[in-house]
Amino acid sequence: MGKQVFADRRDAGRELARLLEAYRGREDVVVLGLARGGVPVAFEVARALDASLEVFTVRKIGVPGQPELAMGAIATGGAVVMNYQVVEGLGISNGSFDLAAERETVELERRETAYRGDRAPLDLYGKTALLVDDGLATGTTMRAAVRAVRELGPERVVVAVPTAPRSTCRELAVLVDAMICLNQPEVFFAVGEWYRDFTQTTDDEVRALLAAADEGDADPAF
């Protein structure tokens, strides 16, 4: 519950994995890293738990002129979540929201192709889907991911992140079967403040981590 600053995303994944021992060695567990920043965290979680690693694509829909402020999110499979508090508070029209969602859909589809390529479709039916990101602010993107993953028929949906505001954790906890968060501060400004190195994860890094996980390589080169 105290403030823990991580060296980088992979360090955060190793620390987060300590809270996930109950899922170690279970054949039903699939670790889903939210692209892009959640994948390095998820790589270390999957390695520690001896679980399979997959990528799940989610895109934030940013406020016009304030792209870092989420007014919604979209995810693989077409799930859309609107942050009504932001949309209504800023007076954003449905048309503006839809246009922004369409733009992000183009990028989402590009990333889906770039990351998954010829990988088999996600098979989560009857399994435990462990959704991992590098951190949450409003939780909008994670809510979109949860909604989309539910459509794939998992037995349980678990969210695990290194850091998120306590209020966001409480809100998400009612939507999933388990909510696991290492740092839950009351005062929260940005995910990046919890990392000494918060360099943007690249497409090449995502692909390299997925390939390394498939091959059992603990130290992929980028």
TISEKOL-344499 format. One line per 4 residues: number of its first residue (from 1); their letters; for each residue x, y, z of N, C-alpha, C. Coordinates in Angstrom, 3 decimals, decimal comma. Example, Ala and Ser with C-alpha at 12.3 -4.5 7.8 and 13.67 -1.06 7.14 Angstrom:
1 = as = 13,190:-5,690:7,800:12,300:-4,500:7,800:13,200:-3,300:7,800 ~ 12,850:-2,250:7,080:13,670:-1,060:7,140:12,900:0,030:7,870
***
This chain:
1 = mgkq = 0,828:-1,214:0,000:0,000:0,000:0,000:0,854:1,253:0,000 ~ 2,162:1,132:0,363:3,025:2,284:0,336:3,492:2,572:-1,077 ~ 4,217:3,679:-1,247:4,682:4,061:-2,577:5,917:3,264:-2,941 ~ 5,838:2,508:-4,020:6,949:1,726:-4,520:7,208:2,145:-5,960
5 = vfad = 8,387:2,691:-6,213:8,747:3,119:-7,556:9,554:2,005:-8,202 ~ 9,186:1,646:-9,435:9,810:0,537:-10,131:10,907:1,033:-11,062 ~ 11,908:0,190:-11,275:12,993:0,555:-12,184:12,453:0,710:-13,602 ~ 11,648:-0,239:-14,028:11,035:-0,222:-15,354:9,859:-1,192:-15,342
9 = rrda = 9,263:-1,420:-16,498:8,063:-2,260:-16,547:8,358:-3,709:-16,186 ~ 9,481:-4,220:-16,610:9,785:-5,616:-16,294:10,048:-5,794:-14,798 ~ 10,671:-4,814:-14,179:10,834:-4,844:-12,724:9,467:-4,843:-12,050 ~ 8,550:-4,018:-12,554:7,196:-3,979:-11,999:6,510:-5,331:-12,139
13 = grel = 6,730:-5,999:-13,271:6,128:-7,313:-13,476:6,633:-8,344:-12,483 ~ 7,916:-8,292:-12,204:8,478:-9,242:-11,229:7,910:-9,000:-9,840 ~ 7,760:-7,733:-9,480:7,189:-7,412:-8,167:5,708:-7,781:-8,109 ~ 4,984:-7,503:-9,166:3,555:-7,828:-9,200:3,325:-9,327:-9,101
17 = arll = 4,201:-10,090:-9,708:4,046:-11,550:-9,700:4,056:-12,126:-8,283 ~ 4,679:-11,426:-7,357:4,717:-11,905:-5,974:3,313:-11,975:-5,361 ~ 2,406:-11,157:-5,871:1,027:-11,167:-5,359:0,149:-12,181:-6,079 ~ 0,717:-12,889:-7,050:-0,080:-13,773:-7,901:0,302:-15,231:-7,761
21 = eayr = 0,913:-15,577:-6,632:1,378:-16,949:-6,418:0,257:-17,981:-6,535 ~ -0,961:-17,584:-6,200:-2,083:-18,533:-6,257:-2,350:-19,020:-7,676 ~ -1,831:-18,293:-8,673:-2,070:-18,667:-10,066:-0,889:-19,403:-10,691 ~ 0,167:-19,648:-9,927:1,358:-20,299:-10,457:1,069:-21,751:-10,852
25 = gred = 1,540:-22,117:-12,037:1,478:-23,505:-12,478:0,102:-24,014:-12,857 ~ -0,879:-23,133:-12,950:-2,223:-23,565:-13,311:-2,395:-23,553:-14,823 ~ -2,846:-24,668:-15,365:-2,967:-24,791:-16,815:-4,080:-23,931:-17,392 ~ -5,009:-23,493:-16,535:-6,135:-22,706:-17,045:-5,835:-21,212:-17,148
29 = vvvl = -4,678:-20,768:-16,672:-4,365:-19,344:-16,626:-3,722:-18,878:-17,927 ~ -4,260:-17,793:-18,489:-3,662:-17,125:-19,645:-3,404:-15,673:-19,248 ~ -2,153:-15,240:-19,367:-1,787:-13,862:-19,037:-1,922:-13,009:-20,292 ~ -2,716:-11,958:-20,183:-2,969:-11,063:-21,312:-2,346:-9,701:-21,020
33 = glar = -1,316:-9,344:-21,771:-0,689:-8,037:-21,620:-1,379:-7,014:-22,493 ~ -1,835:-5,916:-21,905:-2,470:-4,861:-22,694:-1,400:-4,110:-23,478 ~ -1,585:-4,077:-24,787:-0,593:-3,428:-25,647:-0,727:-1,902:-25,566 ~ 0,428:-1,213:-25,509:1,724:-1,859:-25,589:2,395:-1,988:-24,212
37 = ggvp = 2,199:-0,992:-23,352:2,958:-0,934:-22,111:2,735:-2,074:-21,147 ~ 1,607:-2,758:-21,261:1,342:-3,859:-20,347:2,076:-5,142:-20,693 ~ 2,608:-5,232:-21,913:3,228:-6,483:-22,342:4,533:-6,791:-21,590 ~ 5,455:-5,821:-21,396:6,653:-6,145:-20,608:6,322:-6,570:-19,180
41 = vafe = 5,316:-5,961:-18,585:4,887:-6,349:-17,237:4,330:-7,772:-17,277 ~ 3,466:-8,026:-18,249:2,837:-9,337:-18,371:3,845:-10,433:-18,681 ~ 4,905:-10,094:-19,432:5,942:-11,076:-19,746:6,555:-11,638:-18,473 ~ 6,894:-10,751:-17,535:7,495:-11,207:-16,278:6,489:-11,951:-15,411
45 = vara = 5,232:-11,517:-15,437:4,197:-12,222:-14,680:4,020:-13,635:-15,219 ~ 3,903:-13,753:-16,547:3,714:-15,072:-17,162:4,900:-15,980:-16,883 ~ 6,108:-15,427:-16,946:7,310:-16,232:-16,686:7,330:-16,732:-15,246 ~ 6,975:-15,854:-14,301:6,981:-16,242:-12,894:5,910:-17,287:-12,578
49 = ldas = 4,779:-17,192:-13,283:3,655:-18,093:-13,005:3,689:-19,354:-13,863 ~ 4,665:-19,426:-14,774:4,732:-20,543:-15,724:3,417:-20,650:-16,495 ~ 2,981:-19,498:-17,010:1,715:-19,431:-17,736:1,963:-18,919:-19,154 ~ 1,008:-19,140:-20,025:1,134:-18,656:-21,398:0,888:-17,146:-21,440
53 = levf = 1,542:-16,484:-22,405:1,431:-15,040:-22,573:0,766:-14,725:-23,901 ~ -0,201:-13,821:-23,860:-0,843:-13,323:-25,070:-0,902:-11,807:-24,993 ~ -1,128:-11,170:-26,131:-1,282:-9,722:-26,176:-2,751:-9,395:-26,411 ~ -3,220:-8,346:-25,754:-4,599:-7,897:-25,944:-4,556:-6,417:-26,269
57 = tvrk = -5,173:-6,051:-27,387:-5,052:-4,690:-27,886:-6,205:-3,808:-27,421 ~ -5,853:-2,706:-26,801:-6,818:-1,716:-26,316:-6,293:-0,340:-26,701 ~ -7,186:0,559:-27,080:-6,792:1,921:-27,429:-7,617:2,922:-26,638 ~ -6,917:3,841:-26,027:-7,588:4,954:-25,355:-8,138:5,914:-26,395
61 = igvp = -9,315:6,452:-26,134:-9,889:7,503:-26,966:-9,681:8,808:-26,211 ~ -8,732:9,604:-26,684:-8,376:10,823:-25,966:-9,289:11,992:-26,285 ~ -9,388:12,913:-25,345:-10,157:14,141:-25,540:-9,473:14,982:-26,622 ~ -10,233:15,550:-27,571:-9,627:16,414:-28,591:-8,795:17,521:-27,955
65 = gqpe = -7,530:17,599:-28,353:-6,633:18,601:-27,802:-5,981:18,193:-26,497 ~ -6,479:17,119:-25,865:-5,897:16,589:-24,630:-5,817:15,065:-24,756 ~ -4,964:14,558:-25,631:-4,955:13,127:-25,953:-4,667:12,208:-24,774 ~ -4,026:12,730:-23,721:-3,723:11,879:-22,574:-4,921:11,691:-21,649
69 = lamg = -5,948:12,527:-21,816:-7,149:12,412:-20,991:-8,153:11,517:-21,701 ~ -8,458:10,377:-21,097:-9,329:9,393:-21,745:-10,793:9,771:-21,614 ~ -11,467:9,867:-22,763:-12,924:10,017:-22,723:-13,600:8,705:-23,073 ~ -12,776:7,688:-23,344:-13,301:6,362:-23,649:-12,183:5,442:-24,075
73 = aiat = -12,562:4,236:-24,489:-11,574:3,265:-24,953:-12,259:2,235:-25,826 ~ -11,464:1,626:-26,719:-11,943:0,532:-27,550:-10,992:-0,644:-27,384 ~ -11,489:-1,836:-27,642:-10,667:-3,033:-27,480:-10,932:-4,015:-28,606 ~ -10,028:-4,961:-28,744:-10,188:-6,038:-29,709:-11,573:-6,659:-29,561
77 = ggav = -12,226:-6,871:-30,673:-13,562:-7,460:-30,639:-14,666:-6,428:-30,707 ~ -14,295:-5,131:-30,693:-15,292:-4,083:-30,871:-15,879:-3,495:-29,609 ~ -15,403:-3,885:-28,441:-15,926:-3,310:-27,196:-15,576:-1,830:-27,110 ~ -16,558:-1,004:-26,746:-16,356:0,435:-26,592:-16,849:0,849:-25,204
81 = vmny = -16,032:1,613:-24,506:-16,412:2,136:-23,197:-16,286:3,653:-23,234 ~ -17,315:4,347:-22,777:-17,281:5,805:-22,709:-17,113:6,236:-21,258 ~ -16,217:7,195:-21,049:-16,044:7,793:-19,731:-17,032:8,957:-19,638 ~ -18,226:8,666:-19,138:-19,303:9,655:-19,144:-18,958:10,897:-18,324
85 = qvve = -18,197:10,717:-17,274:-17,832:11,865:-16,440:-17,027:12,883:-17,243 ~ -16,087:12,390:-18,048:-15,263:13,276:-18,868:-16,079:13,847:-20,025 ~ -16,816:12,979:-20,731:-17,586:13,413:-21,897:-18,605:14,482:-21,522 ~ -19,364:14,231:-20,469:-20,388:15,186:-20,069:-19,779:16,427:-19,432
89 = glgi = -18,703:16,231:-18,671:-18,077:17,362:-17,996:-17,468:18,357:-18,968 ~ -16,966:17,862:-20,111:-16,345:18,737:-21,105:-17,286:19,080:-22,257 ~ -18,501:18,575:-22,195:-19,477:18,882:-23,236:-19,115:18,320:-24,596 ~ -18,523:17,139:-24,631:-18,117:16,518:-25,894:-19,325:15,874:-26,559
93 = sngs = -19,537:16,180:-27,825:-20,704:15,649:-28,534:-20,499:14,200:-28,921 ~ -21,610:13,497:-29,168:-21,535:12,115:-29,616:-20,769:12,011:-30,936 ~ -20,958:13,013:-31,806:-20,255:13,004:-33,080:-18,753:13,079:-32,917 ~ -18,299:13,937:-32,011:-16,859:14,068:-31,764:-16,300:12,781:-31,180
97 = fdla = -17,072:12,183:-30,282:-16,629:10,923:-29,685:-16,510:9,842:-30,764 ~ -17,510:9,733:-31,610:-17,517:8,702:-32,648:-16,365:8,883:-33,631 ~ -16,071:10,128:-33,997:-14,962:10,387:-34,919:-13,628:9,966:-34,301 ~ -13,446:10,300:-33,032:-12,215:9,922:-32,347:-12,111:8,401:-32,227
101 = aere = -13,240:7,736:-31,953:-13,244:6,279:-31,841:-12,878:5,626:-33,175 ~ -13,368:6,212:-34,270:-13,042:5,675:-35,600:-11,546:5,786:-35,882 ~ -10,942:6,909:-35,511:-9,503:7,077:-35,722:-8,716:6,049:-34,921 ~ -9,115:5,839:-33,678:-8,392:4,888:-32,842:-8,608:3,456:-33,309
105 = tvel = -9,746:3,173:-33,929:-10,009:1,835:-34,449:-9,013:1,470:-35,536 ~ -8,651:2,438:-36,364:-7,656:2,200:-37,419:-6,330:1,761:-36,798 ~ -5,889:2,476:-35,759:-4,631:2,129:-35,098:-4,746:0,805:-34,361 ~ -5,885:0,550:-33,741:-6,082:-0,720:-33,053:-5,946:-1,888:-34,022
109 = erre = -6,554:-1,769:-35,181:-6,485:-2,850:-36,167:-5,071:-3,031:-36,687 ~ -4,331:-1,915:-36,847:-2,942:-2,024:-37,268:-2,117:-2,785:-36,243 ~ -2,305:-2,430:-34,975:-1,545:-3,101:-33,918:-1,941:-4,573:-33,784 ~ -3,208:-4,849:-33,932:-3,662:-6,236:-33,839:-2,946:-7,093:-34,882
113 = tayr = -2,849:-6,570:-36,097:-2,152:-7,288:-37,158:-0,655:-7,381:-36,876 ~ -0,067:-6,279:-36,401:1,370:-6,241:-36,150:1,783:-7,189:-35,033 ~ 0,962:-7,304:-33,994:1,343:-8,101:-32,837:0,956:-9,569:-32,977 ~ -0,240:-9,803:-33,453:-0,726:-11,179:-33,469:-0,345:-11,900:-34,757
117 = gdra = -0,298:-11,178:-35,867:0,126:-11,803:-37,114:-0,634:-13,091:-37,380 ~ 0,125:-14,180:-37,460:-0,505:-15,476:-37,723:-0,719:-16,306:-36,452 ~ -0,670:-15,631:-35,296:-0,951:-16,355:-34,051:-2,391:-16,849:-34,063 ~ -2,636:-17,955:-33,410:-3,987:-18,512:-33,349:-4,907:-17,552:-32,606
121 = pldl = -6,203:-17,553:-32,930:-7,150:-16,708:-32,200:-7,118:-17,013:-30,705 ~ -7,385:-16,005:-29,904:-7,395:-16,202:-28,460:-8,419:-17,251:-28,060 ~ -7,989:-18,186:-27,245:-8,884:-19,219:-26,722:-8,955:-19,047:-25,212 ~ -10,005:-18,383:-24,751:-10,152:-18,128:-23,317:-11,344:-18,845:-22,712
125 = ygkt = -12,051:-19,621:-23,514:-13,274:-20,250:-23,013:-12,963:-21,173:-21,829 ~ -13,641:-20,920:-20,711:-13,482:-21,745:-19,525:-12,187:-21,527:-18,765 ~ -11,393:-20,537:-19,163:-10,092:-20,316:-18,546:-10,110:-19,113:-17,605 ~ -8,987:-18,883:-16,961:-8,807:-17,690:-16,134:-7,992:-16,686:-16,926
129 = allv = -8,613:-15,584:-17,298:-7,946:-14,528:-18,051:-7,350:-13,527:-17,077 ~ -6,038:-13,413:-17,078:-5,328:-12,518:-16,165:-4,862:-11,302:-16,957 ~ -5,606:-10,203:-16,859:-5,334:-8,977:-17,606:-4,311:-8,122:-16,864 ~ -3,220:-7,799:-17,562:-2,115:-7,069:-16,934:-1,808:-5,803:-17,728
133 = ddgl = -1,641:-4,685:-17,013:-1,184:-3,442:-17,633:-0,092:-2,850:-16,755 ~ 0,574:-1,786:-17,251:1,649:-1,177:-16,465:1,125:-0,236:-15,397 ~ -0,173:0,013:-15,400:-0,800:0,861:-14,398:-2,104:1,419:-14,942 ~ -2,910:1,936:-14,047:-4,201:2,498:-14,432:-4,335:3,898:-13,847
137 = atgt = -5,021:4,758:-14,568:-5,375:6,081:-14,039:-6,879:6,090:-13,800 ~ -7,645:6,362:-14,845:-9,110:6,310:-14,700:-9,646:4,879:-14,799 ~ -8,871:3,994:-15,432:-9,325:2,617:-15,596:-10,195:2,399:-16,827 ~ -10,355:3,433:-17,653:-11,242:3,328:-18,811:-10,785:2,257:-19,791
141 = tmra = -9,480:2,225:-20,097:-8,992:1,224:-21,045:-9,152:-0,186:-20,495 ~ -8,932:-0,348:-19,210:-9,081:-1,676:-18,630:-10,540:-2,116:-18,628 ~ -11,463:-1,197:-18,417:-12,882:-1,570:-18,482:-13,255:-2,056:-19,875 ~ -12,694:-1,417:-20,908:-12,944:-1,879:-22,279:-12,365:-3,275:-22,478
145 = avra = -11,178:-3,509:-21,943:-10,557:-4,824:-22,073:-11,383:-5,894:-21,367 ~ -11,849:-5,584:-20,164:-12,663:-6,543:-19,413:-13,933:-6,884:-20,182 ~ -14,580:-5,868:-20,715:-15,820:-6,102:-21,466:-15,557:-6,999:-22,675 ~ -14,467:-6,734:-23,397:-14,149:-7,521:-24,584:-13,765:-8,953:-24,221
149 = vrel = -12,987:-9,110:-23,166:-12,547:-10,445:-22,755:-13,728:-11,286:-22,293 ~ -14,681:-10,675:-21,628:-15,865:-11,417:-21,173:-16,583:-12,093:-22,348 ~ -16,537:-11,455:-23,520:-17,200:-12,005:-24,697:-16,565:-13,308:-25,161 ~ -15,336:-13,587:-24,707:-14,618:-14,794:-25,129:-14,857:-15,969:-24,193
153 = gper = -15,712:-15,795:-23,206:-16,164:-16,904:-22,374:-15,224:-17,455:-21,328 ~ -14,358:-16,632:-20,708:-13,503:-17,172:-19,645:-14,314:-17,519:-18,399 ~ -13,797:-18,434:-17,617:-14,434:-18,781:-16,351:-14,273:-17,655:-15,335 ~ -13,071:-17,045:-15,332:-12,780:-15,951:-14,411:-11,978:-14,878:-15,129
157 = vvva = -12,196:-13,624:-14,738:-11,407:-12,501:-15,247:-10,732:-11,829:-14,049 ~ -9,417:-11,744:-14,115:-8,626:-11,147:-13,042:-7,835:-9,987:-13,625 ~ -7,824:-8,849:-12,942:-7,016:-7,702:-13,345:-5,869:-7,565:-12,361 ~ -4,652:-7,391:-12,899:-3,476:-7,223:-12,048:-2,609:-6,106:-12,609
161 = vpta = -2,306:-5,111:-11,792:-1,483:-3,975:-12,221:-0,540:-3,572:-11,090 ~ 0,605:-2,981:-11,446:1,532:-2,540:-10,403:1,048:-1,326:-9,624 ~ 0,280:-0,444:-10,283:-0,120:0,788:-9,612:-1,403:1,347:-10,199 ~ -2,239:1,899:-9,347:-3,493:2,534:-9,752:-4,068:3,260:-8,545
165 = prst = -4,848:4,314:-8,757:-5,495:4,989:-7,632:-6,420:4,023:-6,892 ~ -6,520:4,193:-5,608:-7,381:3,312:-4,821:-8,825:3,362:-5,312 ~ -9,274:4,543:-5,732:-10,652:4,681:-6,205:-10,880:3,873:-7,484 ~ -9,908:3,863:-8,381:-10,031:3,085:-9,611:-10,060:1,599:-9,312
169 = crel = -9,242:1,171:-8,383:-9,231:-0,245:-7,990:-10,588:-0,670:-7,445 ~ -11,201:0,191:-6,625:-12,512:-0,131:-6,065:-13,560:-0,237:-7,169 ~ -13,505:0,675:-8,135:-14,494:0,670:-9,211:-14,357:-0,575:-10,087 ~ -13,128:-0,977:-10,374:-12,913:-2,150:-11,214:-13,208:-3,450:-10,485
173 = avlv = -13,023:-3,449:-9,185:-13,192:-4,674:-8,413:-14,591:-5,266:-8,549 ~ -15,582:-4,414:-8,776:-16,954:-4,925:-8,892:-17,231:-5,502:-10,270 ~ -16,305:-5,309:-11,218:-16,508:-5,788:-12,585:-15,782:-7,092:-12,878 ~ -14,872:-7,485:-11,989:-14,048:-8,658:-12,243:-14,108:-9,618:-11,059
177 = dami = -13,514:-10,777:-11,255:-13,525:-11,782:-10,191:-12,454:-11,524:-9,145 ~ -11,394:-10,843:-9,535:-10,353:-10,438:-8,578:-9,622:-9,231:-9,141 ~ -9,320:-8,276:-8,255:-8,582:-7,064:-8,622:-7,332:-7,005:-7,760 ~ -6,158:-7,053:-8,398:-4,904:-7,117:-7,665:-4,034:-5,936:-8,075
181 = clnq = -3,667:-5,112:-7,098:-2,868:-3,917:-7,391:-1,836:-3,731:-6,290 ~ -0,582:-3,580:-6,683:0,508:-3,481:-5,720:0,487:-2,139:-4,986 ~ 0,414:-1,026:-5,722:0,347:0,309:-5,134:-1,047:0,883:-5,345 ~ -1,675:1,354:-4,277:-3,014:1,927:-4,376:-3,060:3,265:-3,626
185 = pevf = -2,398:4,283:-4,150:-2,374:5,577:-3,453:-3,699:6,312:-3,562 ~ -3,963:7,136:-2,589:-5,132:8,000:-2,648:-4,902:9,151:-3,629 ~ -3,671:9,681:-3,624:-3,312:10,777:-4,525:-2,521:10,199:-5,690 ~ -3,011:10,424:-6,902:-2,412:9,800:-8,080:-2,433:10,806:-9,225
189 = favg = -1,269:11,029:-9,847:-1,198:11,988:-10,947:-1,036:11,305:-12,303 ~ -0,114:10,339:-12,392:0,138:9,665:-13,660:0,841:8,340:-13,404 ~ 0,630:7,381:-14,289:1,274:6,075:-14,144:2,789:6,224:-14,166 ~ 3,291:7,108:-15,022:4,734:7,253:-15,183:5,481:7,671:-13,935
193 = ewyr = 4,805:8,283:-12,967:5,495:8,721:-11,748:5,957:7,536:-10,901 ~ 5,448:6,344:-11,212:5,795:5,143:-10,452:6,946:4,364:-11,077 ~ 7,552:4,946:-12,126:8,645:4,281:-12,831:9,825:5,234:-13,001 ~ 11,040:4,717:-12,760:12,223:5,516:-13,072:12,449:5,552:-14,582
197 = dftq = 12,180:4,435:-15,248:12,269:4,371:-16,711:10,886:4,017:-17,243 ~ 10,236:4,999:-17,874:8,902:4,781:-18,424:8,923:5,041:-19,933 ~ 10,033:4,639:-20,566:10,174:4,792:-22,006:9,058:4,040:-22,716 ~ 8,517:4,627:-23,760:7,404:4,006:-24,469:7,798:2,646:-25,032
201 = ttdd = 6,950:1,674:-24,820:7,158:0,342:-25,374:6,917:0,394:-26,881 ~ 7,797:-0,252:-27,647:7,679:-0,226:-29,108:6,986:-1,479:-29,635 ~ 6,556:-1,403:-30,901:5,984:-2,574:-31,550:6,992:-3,719:-31,579 ~ 8,256:-3,407:-31,879:9,280:-4,445:-31,945:9,466:-5,124:-30,595
205 = evra = 9,384:-4,352:-29,517:9,529:-4,931:-28,186:8,371:-5,875:-27,880 ~ 7,174:-5,493:-28,251:6,014:-6,367:-28,045:6,208:-7,686:-28,784 ~ 6,595:-7,606:-30,039:6,786:-8,827:-30,833:7,908:-9,697:-30,258 ~ 8,991:-9,051:-29,819:10,110:-9,800:-29,262:9,726:-10,510:-27,964
209 = llaa = 8,947:-9,849:-27,127:8,522:-10,462:-25,866:7,587:-11,637:-26,114 ~ 6,681:-11,501:-27,061:5,780:-12,601:-27,384:6,559:-13,796:-27,920 ~ 7,519:-13,527:-28,804:8,331:-14,611:-29,359:9,165:-15,273:-28,275 ~ 9,727:-14,457:-27,368:10,553:-15,007:-26,280:9,697:-15,876:-25,355
213 = adeg = 8,479:-15,432:-25,078:7,601:-16,224:-24,211:7,260:-17,559:-24,873 ~ 7,017:-17,544:-26,172:6,703:-18,782:-26,886:7,884:-19,761:-26,842 ~ 9,105:-19,197:-26,859:10,299:-20,030:-26,907:10,900:-20,311:-25,539 ~ 10,324:-19,721:-24,495:10,857:-19,931:-23,151:12,132:-19,173:-22,880
217 = dadp = 12,352:-18,056:-23,577:13,554:-17,248:-23,416:13,289:-16,171:-22,356 ~ 14,093:-16,182:-21,292:13,865:-15,234:-20,195:14,426:-13,847:-20,489 ~ 15,347:-13,737:-21,452:15,997:-12,460:-21,716:15,991:-12,142:-23,195 ~ 14,832:-11,719:-23,714:14,740:-11,383:-25,136:15,571:-10,138:-25,451
221 = af = 16,084:-10,083:-26,655:16,837:-8,914:-27,096:15,954:-8,065:-27,999 ~ 16,054:-6,740:-27,815:15,227:-5,830:-28,631:16,136:-5,100:-29,625
***
